[in-house]
Structure formats: structure tokens, C-alpha cells
Amino acid sequence: MTVSSVGTRRLHLTCYPSLLLESPAQDQPLPPLPLPDSLVAPSELKRGRSDSPRFLSSPSTLVAAPPTSVPRPPSPTKMPGESSDSADGGSGGEQQHAPIAGPLASGTTPSLTLARSLMCEPDALASMPPFDLFVAQLSSDSTEARVDAMKKLAIVGEAMGTEAALSKLLPYLTEHVANADKDDDDEILLILAGQLALLVPGLIPGRDALPLIPILERLCGVEETVVRDKAVESTNKIVPLLQPDGGGTSGGPFAALLSASKRLAGADWFTAKVSAAGILPAAYAFWMAHAPKGDADDEARRELRALFKDLSEDDTPMVRRSAAKHLGRFAEAVAGLGETAEELAKGGGRFPSVAEENRRMVTYELVPIFQALSSDEQDSVRLLAVSCAGSVGCGLARDPSVTAEVVFPVVRGGCADLSWRVRHNLAKVFFTVASSLGFTGPKHTSRQSEVFQFFAGLLQDNEAEVRAAGVENIARMAQLGGAELFQKHIAPLLPNLADDLVMEVRSKLAQTLMDCCDPSICNALTDDIILEDFKPLLENFLNDEFAEVQLHILTKLSRVSHLLGKMDVVVSSILQMAKAQNWRVREAVGRMLPFLAEARGISFFQDHLLEPWLQIMSDQVADVRTACVDGMPKLLSVSGSQWIQSEILPHYTRMYEESHSYLTRTTVLRSFAALTEKHGESENNVSAELMKQIVTIMLKGLKDRTANVRMIAARGLGLVTISGQCDDAVMKSQVVPALTECVNGEADQDCKYQCQLALESKT
């Protein structure tokens, strides 16, 4: 690949912005580097001294800043909240230097240090191809320079192209990294492991990605844990993208994966064995998806299963722990499942069938491994093994006659394990495990009831972590067992959990109770059950001392808005929270008020909720005010245009007239603009009279003294135009002339731009 000198310069500056010191003319060499003693102290930089070279300091080094003679760019776009009325006429004070733009804007790359680390002249650096620049920087003695180079591996590959990356970049990495005798820095190896996954399939197609496997194999055997984990993660991303070469299983990716797995699993040191357990599920799944059926294929898969069995029986606890961690994925691969057990459990009962041969292999080869690891003497092994019970159950096709014999005893033992960490890990995935057992229908009522007894035991565990993990499964367990099992085993425990001394338990319970009211998660509980069992708990949660607990209820209370008419205490608590100190609570109350109007009637809103609504409209926090803006369409659908026009519009108009802050005026304009905004194909039903008043206040905002207000008004008129609900006569006589006048006479470029957009939206 040949690149011209001009193109090479632009390319290497794009790939390596950290080496850009200034921006000289294209035909001029880079300027000499300033001496270290010429650096300016941060205090001098803040005063804007120009009698010495200026630099910006960063956490790692110093990056050269542009000279003071750079012309000042146009003023940035004004957004709501960036200025005040006092600054309408301009800003004073000392002159600000132009902000750094372009590659140096981040201020995080150590430009001077990297440039000094390369043994070449500045003019040679400007014309150096991307690969040579990468090699030079990676060969530097500076660790910082090498780290920076490795972070740009994917960018260098894109600059070189696919052919050059395969012929030059990957062989270089294989020779100098994968086959290097000396140990490299762990940080560089960690970055390399992550960058390799970015090359496939965007730069390197799957059929050509096989040379990456030896590099990742070497990284899987290093001593540093984070490097091995990242290498395993990248390998598991790349292996499914590999493509067979058509030569059968004796060569290509099949032989490479089998050989790499054998070398890692048979290594002398435990580090490689730990990684082997992590890549075996992906290798087996690739074999199942692409290998042709035959004796050779069966023998290769048998070898992979034997390797996993040997790892699960290793004398080193770290290896057994890795085998237990990946046992679930390996069982899913052996069974030929296309999804994980968790995805299948949450999919609503759509469990795929499992081939008889695959079920036999799971039963006779993987179940003994599962049972052995679940009873291991190390609790760090047991806690990972019991959490794989759901995958093993799905691998057995959820056959209740089989799971009751081989999986159910492990679940029983895990719930009563002496180690709280084992119980905690099982509680986190209890719904997945319970759904994989297949205990459904009248024939298995007793077994299902026993499962719920185990779950109730976890909800009453002595350790708060176990209780909190179990609470998160309540909604889905209610959907799995139905209303009868919920009321029998779970509902009696809710009051004690709601009064738990640990805040995390109460917080998760508040969240899962609202999930029980979400039809997409649980539709098994009737309104009567919610009113009987949940209403007292909701009342307590809304008065909890922690805002996090309150927010879990407030943000999702709209799911039971149709029942708020029967929850007087809940409504009263919401009204009291309108003045809460935590702004997120006030925001949630603002979003809830339109739903209260729908549940209790518009007269209730006018008598009890209008005052809190107006207070939230004037709140000091922008997100709280935005809650009222977003609630206007809902309020319009509940009350109608006439009520908005007679009850809300006068208050908003008075707020606009009496406001001393432009923020209040923009909030009012945004509220009325929200009434005209389309949501998908639907639009709000705004009467002609209300639309005229909306246009009137928007036109008034278009002449406001603050540019931010004028910009919001222009946006609002654009929404009015797009809605098509405004009368043509009003558009021609008022809206279009006002926008045209603003385009021709507006001094602020942002306002002019918004007015131009509004005019273009009409056409």
C-alpha cells in the first residue's frame, strides 16, 4: 500500500494525534521541541501570560497548546442554563484564550514524551507510514510510549488495510509478542488482548482471523489474571466468527482450536489451565455449529469433553474454580442450545428441544462433573457450581423426571450450605434454576411447592446479602408459580422484609414489588392481591428515610395508576414529597402528578395537585422542571384543551410575565411546545383556540431580551408548524412573518438558525 507524502502526513496525524505538537504548514518541518525549563507554571497559565511558551497540564505529562495568536472561534451555542438575564448585554472580564481544538482537545496524550522517545528526526516522523510508526513507538524504551502505541493497534490496522494487516501487522505481533522469550509489561499485554477483538470482523474477516489464535493462546498463559481474563474474553468473541476453510476437521480452525485447547489444558502451570476452561465452551460450540458429522468429529468432541473433565478434577483449586465458573456455558454448548439458560428462562417458556444424543452426553458426562464440583471442599468452587444448575437443567431438556434426581438435590444442598457465599450465589440465579427444573403442571405441584419453600428460606436467611439477592427474584418467581404459591410462601414474608434493618434489602424489595405490577415481567397477580398485600408496603416505602427506596416506588408507580383511587395514604404521601429535599424525589413526584389526575379526576388535581405542580414548575433544578414539561401531553389527554386553557394557561402566563429569570420563561415555553409535539404517529388533540394562545406566547418569546428564550420560542414555533394543527391564516399572518423577521434581523446565530429550521419545516 503506497501513500503519498501529503496523505501519509494526514494519516499518521489521524492515527497518532499525540505526536501533533503544533499545526505548521504542510511543507514545513515540525518545529523544534521546547526545552523543559521553558514550561510555564499552572498559575502563570491561568493569568494568560504570553511572554513564554504556553502548555496545558494533564495528569500524565504536558501537552503543547496553540499560540495566543490563534483567532478566537465563534461563540459556542447557547443552551438553557448557560447564561442569566444579567449577561444579556454581553460579558466582561479579562480576555479568555481560544480553546484547544482538534486532536489535542482531550489533553490526555503525552505528546512531548512520546516524540522524544522516538529516535528519528521530526521531518522523518511526519512522513513515516503507520506501521513503521507503530513499530518504532512499540520498540521504544518508554513504557508510556509503548502503551500509547498498543492502544492504537486497531487504528493502525484500519489505516494499513486488511491485506497489509494480515501480511505485516499480525506476523509482527506473533513474532514479537506471542513468541517472545522475554515477559512484556502486563499493561501492554492487557491492551493487546482487548485490541485484538476489535480487529474482527471489521478489519479482518472471520475466514482470515485464524492467525490471532496463537497470539491469544500465549496471552492465555501469562501469570497476570486480568490479562488472561481479557484474552479469554477476546477469544470467545473471535471463535464464533471463524469460518471453516472447507478442508474438513483435519485442518483450519478446527485443528487450531483443538491444538490450542490441548496445549493450554495440558500445561504444567495452572494459569494456562484456568484459561483453557474458559475457551473450551466456545471451541465446542464452534465444533457443534460447523463440523460435519462423522467419526472424526465425534472423536474431537469427545476429546474436548475429556479435557474439561480433567480440568474439573485438577488438584489446584483455581483450576477447579475456573471449570465450575464455565460449566454452565459448556453444558449449553454440549446440549446445542442457542441461548443461555437465563435468556431461555426469561423468554416466557419457549424452551427448545434437545437432541437425544446431546441429552445423553449431558447426563452421563457433565452431570457427574456438576455434582462433584457442587460438593467440592472449597466453597469458592461450590458457589460457582451451584449457580450453573439452571444451565444443566436446560441441557437435560427440563425433563422433571431427570432433574428431580440430579439437579434438585444440588439445589436443596445449596440452599442449606454452611457457606453464605454459596447461598448468595444460588439466590441470585434462583429463578433461572427453578424454571429449568421443569416442575410445571398438576403432576409436579408438590415439587414446585418444595422449590418455593427453599426460596422462602433464602428470603429469611441470616445474611442480608442473601436476602437482598433472593428478593430480586420475587417478581419472576411469582410469575413462575402463580398467585396461589405466591400468597402461600412469599406474601407472608413481605412485611418483615419491608421492615428489614438493611437498606439494600428494602430498596430491592421496593423495586421488585413494582416489577410485580409490570405485565411484561409478571401478570399472575390480580389487582385484589396488589391492594391487599402491596398497598401497606407502598405506604411504608414512600415514608422511608432513604430516598433510594422512595424513588423505586415513585418512578414506577404509574404501573398501578388505575389503583391510586383506592390508595388514599399513598396519594397523601406523594403530595407531602413534593417539597422533599432530594431533587430526584421532587422530579419523580412531578412525573407522577398527571397519573394522579387520571386516577382521581381532574377536579382532584385542581383542588390538591395544582399548587404542587406550579411549585415544581418553578423548581431550581432543571430536571425537576422538565418533569412538568414532559407531563403536559398526559395532562392534556386527561383534562382536555378547555381545562388547560382556563386553568393552566393563566398561571403560566403570569409566571412568564412576573419572572425575573430566563429559566422560568424557557420552562413555560417548553411546556406549551410539548402540547404540540408529535409522538410517533399520534398527536395531541389541541383545540384551535388553545393553539392560538400557544402561538401568541411563542411570538412573545421570540422578542425576549435573552437569546436562550428566543431560541426556545423558535423551536416551539417549529413544532407548531410540524404539527399542522395551526390555522393557515394564523401561520401566514403571524408565524411566518415573525420568523422571517427574526432570520433577517436576529444578531444571535443560534436563534437565527432555529428560526430558519422552523421556516423550512413549513415547506
C-alpha positions in Angstrom: 0.0 0.0 0.0 1.6 3.3 -1.1 0.6 6.6 0.4 1.7 10.0 -0.9 3.7 12.2 1.5 0.7 14.5 2.0 -1.7 11.6 2.6 0.8 9.9 4.8 1.2 13.0 7.0 -2.6 13.4 7.3 -2.9 9.6 8.0 -0.3 9.4 10.7 -1.5 12.5 12.4 -5.0 11.0 12.4 -3.7 7.7 13.9 -1.3 9.4 16.3 -2.7 12.7 17.4 -0.5 12.5 20.4 2.5 13.3 18.2 1.0 16.5 16.9 2.7 19.4 18.6 1.6 22.4 16.5 -0.1 22.7 13.2 2.6 24.0 10.9 2.2 24.4 7.2 2.2 21.2 5.2 5.5 21.9 3.5 7.3 23.0 6.7 9.1 20.7 9.1 7.8 20.2 12.7 9.1 22.9 15.0 11.9 22.0 17.5 10.7 20.8 20.8 10.8 23.5 23.6 13.3 22.9 26.4 11.8 21.5 29.7 12.9 24.6 31.6 10.7 26.8 29.4 7.5 25.3 30.8 5.1 27.7 32.4 3.7 27.1 35.8 -0.1 26.5 36.0 -0.6 29.8 37.9 1.1 31.7 35.0 -1.1 29.8 32.5 -4.3 30.9 34.4 -3.1 34.5 34.2 -2.8 34.2 30.5 0.9 35.1 30.2 2.1 35.2 26.6 5.8 36.0 27.1 6.8 32.3 27.2 5.6 29.1 25.5 2.2 28.0 26.9 1.3 24.5 27.9 -1.7 22.7 29.2 -1.0 20.3 32.1 -2.5 16.8 32.1 -2.4 14.0 34.7 0.4 12.2 33.0 2.5 14.9 31.2 2.4 18.3 29.5 0.8 18.9 26.1 1.7 21.9 24.0 -1.1 24.4 23.5 -1.6 26.6 20.4 -0.1 30.1 20.4 -2.1 33.1 21.6 -2.3 34.5 18.1 -4.9 31.9 17.1 -8.0 33.7 16.2 -11.0 33.4 18.7 -13.6 31.0 17.3 -17.3 31.9 17.2 -19.1 31.8 20.4 -20.4 28.4 21.4 -24.1 27.5 21.1 -26.1 28.9 24.0 -28.2 26.3 25.7 -30.7 26.8 28.5 -29.0 27.2 31.8 -25.7 28.7 30.4 -26.4 32.4 31.0 -28.6 34.7 33.0 -30.5 37.9 32.3 -27.7 39.9 33.8 -25.5 38.7 30.9 -27.9 39.6 28.2 -25.9 42.6 27.0 -22.5 40.8 26.8 -19.8 39.6 29.2 -16.9 41.5 30.6 -13.8 40.5 32.5 -10.4 39.5 31.1 -10.0 38.0 27.7 -10.2 34.2 27.5 -7.7 32.2 25.4 -9.0 30.2 22.5 -9.9 26.6 23.5 -7.8 23.8 22.1 -9.5 22.1 19.2 -8.7 19.0 17.1 -6.5 16.1 18.2 -5.2 18.0 21.2 -8.6 18.7 22.7 -8.5 15.8 25.0 -5.3 16.8 26.7 -4.6 13.2 27.8 -1.9 12.1 25.3 1.7 12.6 26.4 2.9 14.3 23.2 6.3 15.6 24.2 7.3 12.4 26.0 6.3 10.2 23.0 8.0 12.4 20.5 11.3 12.4 22.5 11.1 8.6 22.8 11.4 8.0 19.0 14.9 8.1 17.6 14.2 10.0 14.4 14.1 13.5 13.0 10.8 15.5 13.1 10.6 15.6 9.3 11.1 11.8 9.1 8.4 11.4 11.7 6.0 13.4 9.5 6.3 11.1 6.5 6.6 7.7 8.4 4.0 5.1 7.3 1.5 4.0 10.1 3.1 0.5 10.5 6.7 1.9 10.8 5.5 4.5 13.3 3.7 1.8 15.3 6.8 -0.4 15.3 9.1 2.5 16.2 6.9 3.5 19.1 6.4 0.0 20.3 10.2 -0.6 20.2 10.8 2.4 22.4 12.3 2.2 25.9 9.5 4.4 27.2 6.7 2.3 28.7 4.3 5.2 28.3 5.1 5.4 24.6 4.6 1.6 24.1 1.2 1.7 26.0 0.1 4.6 23.8 1.1 2.6 20.6 -0.7 -0.5 21.7 -3.9 1.4 22.4 -3.9 2.4 18.7 -3.5 -1.1 17.3 -7.0 -1.2 15.9 -6.5 2.3 14.3 -3.2 1.3 12.8 -4.8 -1.8 11.3 -7.6 0.3 9.8 -5.0 2.7 8.3 -3.0 -0.2 6.8 -5.9 -2.1 5.3 -6.8 -5.8 5.5 -4.1 -7.2 3.3 -1.2 -5.2 4.9 -2.6 -6.1 8.4 -2.5 -9.8 7.6 0.9 -9.7 5.9 2.8 -7.3 8.2 0.9 -6.4 11.4 -0.2 -9.9 12.6 3.2 -11.6 11.8 4.9 -8.8 13.7 2.7 -9.3 16.7 3.1 -13.1 16.5 6.9 -12.9 16.4 7.4 -10.1 18.9 4.6 -10.8 21.4 3.3 -14.4 21.0 6.7 -16.0 20.6 8.8 -13.5 22.6 11.1 -15.1 25.2 11.0 -12.1 27.5 8.0 -11.2 29.5 6.4 -7.9 28.4 4.7 -5.4 30.5 1.3 -6.7 31.8 -0.4 -3.4 30.9 0.7 -3.7 27.3 -0.4 -7.3 27.1 -3.8 -6.4 28.6 -4.3 -3.7 26.0 -3.2 -6.1 23.2 -5.7 -8.7 24.4 -8.6 -6.2 24.2 -7.5 -4.7 20.8 -7.3 -8.0 19.0 -11.0 -8.5 19.5 -11.6 -5.1 17.7 -10.0 -6.3 14.5 -12.6 -9.0 13.8 -14.8 -8.8 11.7 -14.5 -5.1 10.8 -10.9 -5.2 9.5 -10.1 -9.0 9.4 -12.9 -11.2 8.1 -13.6 -14.4 10.0 -12.1 -16.6 7.4 -8.7 -14.9 7.8 -8.8 -14.4 11.6 -7.0 -17.7 12.5 -3.6 -16.1 13.0 -5.0 -14.3 16.0 -5.4 -17.6 17.9 -1.7 -18.2 18.6 -1.3 -14.7 20.0 -4.3 -15.1 22.2 -3.1 -18.5 23.3 0.1 -17.0 24.5 -1.8 -14.3 26.4 -4.0 -17.0 28.0 -0.9 -18.5 29.7 0.6 -15.4 31.3 0.7 -15.0 35.0 -1.4 -11.8 35.4 -5.0 -12.6 36.0 -6.6 -9.6 34.2 -4.5 -10.3 31.0 -5.7 -14.0 31.0 -9.3 -13.0 31.5 -9.2 -10.4 28.7 -7.5 -12.9 26.4 -10.2 -15.5 27.1 -12.9 -12.8 26.6 -11.4 -11.8 23.2 -11.0 -15.5 22.2 -14.7 -16.2 22.9 -15.6 -13.2 20.7 -13.4 -14.3 17.8 -14.1 -18.0 17.7 -17.8 -17.8 16.7 -16.7 -15.5 13.8 -14.2 -18.0 12.4 -15.2 -19.8 9.2 -14.2 -23.3 8.1 -11.9 -23.5 5.1 -13.8 -26.4 3.5 -11.0 -28.9 4.2 -12.8 -30.8 6.9 -11.9 -31.0 10.6 -8.3 -32.1 10.0 -7.1 -28.5 9.4 -8.0 -24.9 9.5 -9.8 -23.5 12.6 -10.8 -27.0 13.8 -7.3 -28.3 14.2 -6.1 -24.9 15.6 -8.7 -24.8 18.3 -8.3 -28.4 19.3 -4.5 -28.0 19.4 -4.7 -24.8 21.4 -7.1 -26.3 23.8 -4.9 -29.3 24.4 -1.8 -27.2 24.9 -3.5 -25.0 27.4 -5.2 -27.8 29.3 -2.0 -29.8 29.4 0.3 -27.1 30.6 2.5 -27.5 33.6 1.4 -24.3 35.3 -2.2 -23.7 36.5 -2.6 -20.3 34.7 -3.0 -21.8 31.3 -5.4 -24.5 32.6 -7.6 -21.7 34.1 -7.8 -20.1 30.6 -8.4 -23.5 29.0 -11.6 -24.0 30.9 -12.7 -20.5 29.7 -12.3 -21.2 25.9 -13.5 -24.8 25.8 -17.2 -23.8 25.7 -16.6 -21.5 22.7 -14.5 -24.1 20.9 -17.1 -26.9 21.5 -19.9 -24.6 20.3 -17.9 -23.8 17.1 -17.4 -27.5 16.6 -21.1 -28.2 17.0 -22.1 -25.4 14.6 -19.6 -26.0 11.7 -18.1 -29.5 11.9 -19.5 -32.1 9.6 -20.9 -35.2 11.2 -18.7 -38.2 11.3 -16.4 -40.4 13.4 -13.6 -37.9 13.3 -15.9 -35.2 14.5 -17.2 -37.3 17.3 -13.7 -38.2 18.5 -12.7 -34.5 18.5 -15.7 -33.5 20.6 -15.0 -36.4 22.9 -11.5 -35.1 23.4 -12.9 -31.6 24.3 -15.2 -33.1 26.8 -12.4 -35.2 28.3 -10.2 -32.1 28.6 -13.0 -30.3 30.5 -13.4 -33.3 32.8 -9.7 -33.4 33.5 -9.8 -29.7 34.4 -12.7 -30.2 36.8 -10.7 -32.9 38.6 -7.4 -30.9 38.8 -5.6 -30.8 42.1 -5.4 -27.0 42.0 -8.5 -25.2 43.4 -8.0 -22.3 41.0 -8.4 -24.7 38.0 -11.5 -26.4 39.5 -12.9 -22.9 40.2 -12.5 -22.0 36.6 -14.1 -25.2 35.5 -17.1 -24.6 37.8 -17.4 -21.0 36.5 -17.7 -22.1 32.9 -19.5 -25.3 33.4 -22.9 -23.7 32.6 -21.7 -22.4 29.2 -20.0 -25.8 28.4 -23.3 -27.6 29.3 -25.2 -25.3 27.0 -22.7 -25.9 24.2 -22.8 -29.7 24.6 -26.7 -29.6 24.6 -26.6 -27.4 21.4 -28.6 -24.6 23.0 -28.6 -21.3 21.0 -29.3 -19.2 24.1 -28.2 -19.1 27.7 -30.3 -20.6 30.4 -31.1 -17.1 31.8 -32.4 -16.0 28.4 -34.5 -19.1 28.0 -36.0 -18.7 31.5 -36.9 -15.1 30.8 -38.2 -15.9 27.4 -41.6 -17.0 28.7 -41.4 -20.8 28.4 -40.1 -21.1 24.9 -37.6 -23.9 25.6 -36.0 -25.5 22.5 -35.8 -29.3 22.2 -32.5 -31.0 22.9 -31.3 -33.9 20.7 -31.3 -37.3 22.3 -27.6 -37.7 21.8 -26.8 -34.4 23.4 -29.0 -35.2 26.4 -27.2 -38.4 26.9 -23.8 -36.7 26.9 -25.0 -34.1 29.4 -26.5 -36.8 31.6 -23.6 -39.2 31.7 -20.6 -36.9 31.3 -21.4 -33.4 32.6 -23.8 -34.3 35.4 -21.1 -36.2 37.4 -18.8 -33.1 36.9 -21.6 -30.9 38.2 -22.3 -33.0 41.2 -18.6 -33.3 42.1 -18.0 -29.6 41.8 -21.1 -28.8 43.8 -19.8 -30.8 46.7 -16.2 -29.6 46.5 -14.4 -28.9 49.7 -13.7 -25.3 48.6 -16.7 -23.0 48.9 -15.2 -20.9 46.1 -15.8 -23.8 43.8 -19.2 -24.8 45.2 -20.6 -21.3 44.8 -19.8 -21.2 41.1 -21.0 -24.8 40.5 -24.5 -24.4 42.1 -25.1 -21.3 40.0 -24.8 -23.5 36.9 -27.8 -25.6 37.9 -30.0 -23.7 35.5 -27.8 -24.5 32.5 -27.5 -28.1 33.5 -31.3 -28.3 33.8 -31.8 -26.8 30.4 -29.2 -29.2 29.0 -31.4 -32.0 30.3 -34.3 -30.6 28.3 -36.1 -29.6 31.5 -37.2 -33.2 32.0 -38.6 -33.3 35.5 -38.0 -37.0 36.0 -34.3 -36.4 35.4 -33.8 -33.0 37.0 -35.5 -34.2 40.2 -32.8 -36.9 40.5 -29.7 -35.0 39.5 -30.3 -31.2 39.8 -32.9 -30.8 42.6 -30.7 -32.4 45.3 -27.9 -29.9 44.4 -30.4 -27.0 44.8 -31.5 -28.4 48.1 -27.9 -28.7 49.3 -27.0 -25.2 48.1 -29.9 -23.6 50.0 -28.7 -25.2 53.2 -25.0 -24.8 52.6 -22.9 -23.6 55.6 -21.2 -21.0 53.4 -23.3 -17.9 53.0 -21.5 -17.2 49.7 -22.9 -20.4 48.2 -26.4 -19.5 49.3 -25.8 -15.9 48.0 -24.8 -17.1 44.5 -27.7 -19.5 44.3 -30.2 -16.8 45.4 -29.0 -14.5 42.6 -30.0 -17.1 39.9 -32.8 -18.9 41.8 -35.5 -18.0 39.2 -33.3 -19.4 36.3 -32.7 -22.6 38.4 -36.3 -23.0 39.4 -37.6 -22.6 35.8 -35.0 -25.1 34.4 -36.3 -27.9 36.7 -39.4 -28.3 34.6 -41.8 -28.7 37.6 -44.9 -27.4 35.9 -48.4 -28.8 35.8 -50.6 -30.6 38.4 -48.3 -33.7 38.5 -45.4 -31.7 40.0 -47.3 -29.5 42.4 -45.5 -30.9 45.4 -42.1 -30.5 43.9 -42.9 -26.9 42.9 -44.1 -26.2 46.4 -40.8 -27.5 47.8 -38.9 -25.2 45.4 -40.8 -22.2 46.8 -40.1 -23.4 50.4 -36.4 -23.3 49.5 -36.8 -19.8 48.1 -38.7 -18.7 51.2 -35.8 -20.0 53.3 -33.4 -17.8 51.3 -35.7 -14.8 51.9 -35.3 -15.4 55.6 -31.6 -16.0 55.6 -29.5 -14.6 58.4 -27.2 -12.8 55.9 -28.5 -9.6 54.4 -26.7 -10.2 51.1 -28.6 -13.5 50.7 -31.9 -11.9 51.4 -31.3 -9.0 49.0 -30.3 -11.4 46.2 -33.4 -13.5 46.8 -35.7 -10.5 46.9 -34.7 -9.6 43.3 -36.3 -12.8 42.1 -39.7 -12.3 43.7 -41.4 -10.9 40.6 -40.3 -13.7 38.3 -40.9 -16.4 40.9 -44.5 -15.1 41.3 -44.9 -15.4 37.5 -43.5 -18.9 37.6 -45.6 -20.2 40.5 -48.7 -18.2 40.1 -50.9 -16.4 42.6 -51.5 -19.4 44.8 -47.9 -20.2 45.5 -47.0 -16.5 45.9 -49.7 -15.9 48.5 -48.8 -19.1 50.4 -45.0 -18.9 50.5 -43.9 -15.3 49.6 -46.6 -12.9 50.7 -46.4 -13.7 54.4 -42.7 -12.8 54.4 -43.1 -9.3 52.7 -43.9 -7.3 55.9 -40.7 -8.5 57.6 -38.6 -7.8 54.5 -40.2 -4.3 54.2 -39.0 -3.6 57.8 -35.6 -5.0 57.3 -32.8 -3.1 59.1 -30.6 -3.2 56.0 -31.5 -0.5 53.4 -30.4 -2.6 50.4 -33.0 -5.3 51.2 -35.8 -2.7 51.4 -34.6 -1.0 48.3 -34.5 -4.2 46.2 -37.9 -5.2 47.7 -39.4 -1.8 46.6 -38.1 -2.4 43.1 -39.3 -5.9 42.8 -42.8 -5.1 44.1 -43.2 -2.6 41.3 -41.9 -5.3 38.8 -44.7 -7.5 40.1 -47.0 -4.8 38.7 -45.3 -4.8 35.3 -47.2 -7.0 32.8 -44.1 -7.6 30.8 -42.5 -9.3 33.8 -45.4 -10.6 35.9 -49.1 -10.8 35.1 -50.0 -13.5 37.5 -51.1 -11.2 40.4 -54.5 -9.7 40.3 -55.5 -6.2 41.5 -57.0 -7.6 44.6 -53.7 -9.2 45.6 -51.9 -5.9 44.9 -54.3 -3.9 47.0 -54.2 -6.4 49.8 -50.5 -7.3 50.0 -48.7 -4.4 48.4 -50.6 -1.3 49.5 -49.4 -1.2 53.1 -45.8 -1.8 51.9 -46.0 1.0 49.3 -47.2 3.4 52.1 -44.2 2.4 54.2 -41.7 2.7 51.4 -42.9 6.2 50.5 -42.1 7.3 54.0 -38.7 5.5 54.1 -35.8 7.5 55.4 -33.7 6.7 52.3 -34.5 8.5 49.0 -33.4 5.4 47.0 -36.2 3.4 48.5 -38.8 6.1 47.8 -37.6 6.5 44.2 -38.0 2.9 43.3 -41.7 3.3 44.2 -42.3 6.8 42.7 -40.6 6.2 39.4 -42.7 3.1 38.7 -45.9 3.9 40.5 -47.6 4.7 37.1 -47.9 0.9 36.7 -50.6 0.9 39.3 -52.1 4.3 38.4 -55.5 2.7 37.8 -55.5 1.7 41.5 -54.5 5.0 43.0 -58.1 5.9 43.5 -58.1 3.2 46.3 -54.8 4.3 47.8 -55.5 7.4 49.8 -52.5 7.1 52.1 -50.2 6.7 49.0 -51.6 9.8 47.4 -51.2 11.8 50.6 -47.6 10.7 50.9 -46.9 11.8 47.3 -48.2 15.2 48.0 -46.0 15.6 51.0 -43.0 14.5 49.0 -43.5 17.4 46.5 -41.3 19.5 48.9 -38.7 16.8 49.5 -35.1 17.9 49.9 -33.8 15.4 47.4 -34.4 16.8 43.9 -34.8 13.3 42.4 -37.8 12.7 44.6 -39.3 16.0 43.5 -38.7 15.0 39.9 -40.4 11.7 40.4 -43.4 13.4 42.1 -43.7 15.8 39.1 -43.8 12.9 36.7 -46.4 11.2 38.8 -48.9 14.0 39.2 -50.6 13.6 35.7 -51.2 10.0 36.5 -52.8 11.0 39.8 -55.1 13.4 37.8 -56.1 10.4 35.6 -56.8 8.2 38.7 -58.5 10.7 40.9 -60.1 13.0 38.4 -59.3 16.5 37.1 -61.2 18.1 40.0 -58.9 16.4 42.5 -55.9 17.8 40.5 -57.4 21.3 40.6 -58.1 21.2 44.3 -55.0 19.3 45.6 -52.3 19.0 42.9 -52.3 22.3 41.1 -50.3 24.1 43.7 -47.5 21.4 43.9 -47.5 21.3 40.1 -46.8 25.0 39.9 -44.1 24.8 42.6 -42.3 22.0 40.7 -42.6 24.2 37.6 -40.5 26.9 39.4 -38.0 24.5 40.9 -34.4 25.4 40.9 -33.3 22.1 39.4 -33.7 21.8 35.6 -34.6 18.1 35.6 -37.4 18.8 38.1 -38.9 21.5 35.9 -38.5 19.1 32.9 -40.8 16.6 34.6 -43.6 19.1 34.3 -42.8 19.8 30.7 -42.9 16.1 29.9 -46.1 15.6 31.8 -48.1 18.3 29.8 -49.2 15.9 27.0 -50.6 13.4 29.6 -52.3 16.2 31.5 -53.9 17.4 28.2 -55.2 13.9 27.4 -56.7 13.7 30.9 -58.2 17.2 31.1 -58.8 18.4 27.6 -57.9 21.7 25.9 -60.6 23.7 27.5 -59.4 23.0 31.0 -55.8 23.7 30.1 -56.9 26.9 28.5 -58.9 28.1 31.5 -56.9 26.7 34.5 -53.3 26.2 33.4 -52.7 28.9 30.8 -53.4 31.9 33.2 -51.0 30.6 35.8 -48.3 30.0 33.2 -48.8 33.4 31.6 -48.5 35.1 35.0 -45.3 33.1 35.7 -43.9 34.3 32.3 -44.8 37.9 32.9 -43.5 38.1 36.5 -40.4 36.0 36.1 -37.0 37.6 36.7 -35.2 34.5 35.5 -35.0 33.5 31.9 -35.1 29.8 33.1 -38.7 30.1 34.2 -39.7 31.7 30.9 -38.0 28.9 28.9 -39.8 26.3 31.0 -43.2 27.9 30.2 -42.4 28.0 26.5 -41.2 24.4 26.5 -44.4 23.3 28.3 -46.6 24.8 25.7 -44.4 23.5 22.9 -44.8 20.0 24.4 -48.5 20.2 23.8 -48.0 20.4 20.0 -45.2 17.8 19.7 -46.0 14.6 17.8 -45.2 11.3 19.5 -44.7 8.8 16.6 -47.8 8.8 14.5 -50.1 10.2 17.3 -50.5 13.8 18.1 -52.1 15.8 20.9 -55.7 17.0 20.4 -55.2 20.7 20.8 -58.2 23.0 20.1 -57.9 25.9 17.7 -58.4 28.4 20.5 -55.6 26.9 22.6 -53.3 26.7 19.6 -53.8 30.4 19.0 -52.8 31.2 22.6 -49.8 28.9 22.3 -48.7 30.8 19.1 -49.2 34.1 20.9 -46.9 33.3 23.8 -44.3 31.8 21.4 -44.3 35.0 19.4 -43.9 36.9 22.6 -40.9 34.8 23.5 -39.4 35.4 20.1 -38.9 39.0 21.1 -37.5 38.3 24.6 -34.3 40.1 25.6 -32.5 36.8 26.3 -31.2 34.8 23.4 -31.9 31.5 25.1 -35.6 32.3 25.4 -35.8 33.4 21.8 -34.2 30.2 20.7 -36.7 28.1 22.7 -39.6 30.1 21.2 -38.2 29.5 17.7 -38.1 25.8 18.4 -41.7 25.9 19.7 -42.9 27.6 16.6 -41.1 24.9 14.6 -43.1 22.2 16.5 -46.3 24.2 15.9 -45.5 24.2 12.2 -44.7 20.5 12.1 -47.9 19.6 14.0 -50.1 21.0 11.2 -52.8 21.9 13.8 -52.3 25.7 13.5 -54.7 27.6 11.3 -53.3 28.5 7.9 -54.4 32.1 8.3 -52.5 32.4 11.6 -49.5 30.8 10.1 -49.4 33.3 7.1 -50.3 36.4 9.1 -48.3 35.9 12.3 -45.9 32.9 12.4 -44.2 33.2 9.1 -43.6 36.9 9.1 -42.2 36.8 12.7 -39.8 34.0 11.8 -38.8 35.8 8.6 -38.1 39.0 10.5 -36.0 37.1 13.0 -34.0 35.4 10.3 -33.2 38.8 8.7 -32.6 40.9 11.9 -31.5 38.4 14.6 -28.0 39.0 15.8 -27.6 35.7 17.6 -26.6 33.0 15.2 -28.2 30.1 17.1 -31.6 31.9 17.2 -31.3 32.7 13.5 -30.6 29.0 12.8 -33.6 27.8 14.8 -35.9 30.3 13.0 -34.6 29.1 9.7 -35.3 25.5 10.7 -38.9 26.5 11.7 -39.4 28.1 8.3 -38.0 25.1 6.4 -40.3 22.8 8.4 -43.3 24.5 6.8 -42.2 23.5 3.4 
